[in-house]
């Protein structure tokens, strides 16, 4: 896959889908900046995997829900590399419970982590990428942002907002040759889904036309495509990667 830029920042890249995205993008020759918030040992493990495979990676600590920390992280990358070519807003949290029992703090904390942090990243990327009139951003959304889900009013709202925000940024940034797209994963094999009982997984799989959960690498491949030169005429799109669960 062809990339005209040289580096990428991935938020929440120390584990799960973010870690897989980091490894995939590094395999295409990009320098990967692995963002983490609290557990440096996880970020170091991802960096080690990338370097053992011949890739280039760096670690950067920042709580991306805090504007100053996110802005300073991007400044650190610019000071180091002279540019930021690509950004993947992947960081996020869940605080699931029925809406009747959900506090305002439960709601707003998820919005801050999943939506406000992505807004900061999208805005700062536009500032720095606009100077060279090149860049691509992919926001990691979710199928529940399109279809909703019981017990996830906060998460659904954050991801639905992320989809709409992606389209708005795409329209504002198009004149500067900066593209914004989003990926909406369905059920993906992660540490979280691995905790589900086999019978629960089987019940979910009955509703998925491809009859299985997705792999993190399948999300990473979609992200790589949307960042790359191969999608140079695609912006403002929400790419579904869900095995046909929601079409």
N, C-alpha and C positions, 0 to 999 in steps of 0.2 A: 504494500500500500504506500502511496506517495504522500509525503508531507513537505510543504515548503518552509514551515517553521522549524525551530530547533528544540523548543522546550515546552513543558506542560506542567501546570499545577493541578493536583487532584486533592480536593478536600476530603477528609475522612478516609484516607488511603491506607491506613495501617492494618486493616482487616477486611474480610468479606469481599463484597463486589468491588469496593474501592481498591483493595490490594490487587485483585485480578486485573482491573483496568490499568493499574500502574505497570504490572508485569507485561501486559499485552502491548501497551504503548512503548515501553522500553525496547521491546523486541523489534519495533519498527525504526529504532535509531533515535528516538526522542530522549532528551534528558528529562527525567521524571522527578518532580518535586513532590515528595510524600508528606502530606500534611497530617499531623496528629494533634490531639488535644492533651492527653494525659499519660498514655502508656508508650514511652519511648522504645521499650524493648520490642513491641509489636512492629513499630515503624522500622527499627533496625533489622528485624527479621526479613521484612519485605525488601529493604535495600540490599541485604546480603543475597537474597534470591536473584534479584535483578543483576547484580554485579557478577555473580557466579555464571550467569548466562551471557555475559559479555556486554551488558547494558550499563547505562550511566544513571545514577540516582543521587538525590540529596534529600535530607530530612529537614522539615521546617515545622516548628511548633507554633500553634495558634489556635485559640478558641474563636472560630469564625463567626460565632454569634456576637462577638464583641467587635464593634466597628474598628476601633483603633488597632486591635491585634491583627485583623484581616488586612487592613490597609498597610500596616507595617510589614506583614509577611510578603505582600506583593512588592513593596519597595525593596525588601531584601533580595528578592529574585531579580529585579531590574538592576540593582547595584552589582549583583554577581554576574549576570548573563547579558546585561544590556538590553534585554527584551523579555516579554512574555508572549508566546505565540498562541498557546492554547490553555483553556481552563475547563476543568470538569468539576461542577458543583455536585458533590456526592454526599457530603456530610448530612446527617439527619438522625432523628430519634423517633421513638414511639412512646406514647403513654396511653395505652388502650383502656377504655372502660365505656360503659353505656353512657349516652349523653345525659341522662337524668342524674347520673352520679359524677359527672365531669365538672370540675371546678374551672373557673376562669383561668387560673394558673396552669392547670392541665392543658387548657386550650392554647393559651398564648405562648407557653414555653415550647410547644411543638411548632407553632408558627414561627417563632424566633429561630429555632434550630434549622427548620426545613425550608422556610421561605425568606425570612429576613436575611439570613446569612447568604443565601443565593443572590438576593438583590444586591447586597454589598459587593459580592464577587462580580456579578454582571456589570454593575456600574463602574467599578474600578478597572475591570478589563476593558471596557469601552474607552475609558480615559487613556490607558497606556497603549492599547492596540490602535487607537485612533491616530496616534502620532505617526505610525508607519503604514496606516491604512491596510492592515491585514490582521486577521485573527479569527478564531473559531471557538465557540463556547458550547458545551453540552451540559444540560441540567439533567440530573437523574431524578426522575419523577416516579410515578407508580400507577399501576392499573386502577388503584382505588381513587385516584384523582379524577378518573374518567367515569367510573361506575359507582363510587361510594362503597361503604362497607359498614355493617353494624359494629359498634364498639370502637370505631375509628373516625368519629366526626372531626376531631382535630387534625388527624393525619390526612384524611380525605380533603379537608379544606386547604391544608398547606400544599398538597400536591396539585389540586385543582388550580389554586392560585399560581403555582409555579408554571403550569402549562400556559395559562393566560399571560403571565409575565414574560415568558419566553417569546411569545408572539409579538408582544409590544416592543421588547428590546430588539427583535429582529427588524421590525419596521423602522425604528429609530436609527439603527446602526448600519443599515444596508448601504447608505450613501458613502460610508467609510470602508466598505468591503469587509465588514465584520459580520460573521454569521452566528446566529443563536438557534439551537435546536434542543429538543428534549427526547429522552428515552423513557418509556413507561414499562418497566418490567412487570411481569406477572409473578407467579410463584417460582422462586429460584432457590436452588439448593444452597443454603447458607447455614451458619451455626444456629440461627434462629429456627429455621424450618427443620433442621436435624433434630430438634428437641420434640417435634411432633411425634405422636405415636403412629405406628405403621397403619393402623386402621383409619386414623384421621387423614393421613396422606392419601390413602387409597380412595377415600371419599372425595377429597379435593380433585384427585386425578380423573375421576369419573366425569367431571365437568369441563376438563381440558381436552379439546379435540385431538391434540397430539399425545394425550394420555400420559404425560410425565411432567415433572417439574423441570424448569430450565437450569442450565449450568451458568455460573458466573462468567465463564469464558464467552458465552453467547451474548451476554450483555456487553462485555468488553469489546467484542468484535463490532457490535452495532455502534458503540461509542467511537471506536477507531475510524469507522467508515464516515460518520458524521463530522469528525474533526478533519479528516483527510481531504486532499485535493480531489479525490474521486466524488465528493459530494459538493463541489464548488458552486453548483447552481441550486443548492437546497438550503433554505433558511426559513425559520418560523414553523418548522414541522415538529409534530409529536409522533415519534416512531414507536409503535407498539411491538413489544417483544414478549408475548404472553402465551404462545402455543395455540392461539386461536380462542382463548378463553373469552376475550372481549374484542369484537371486531365491528 
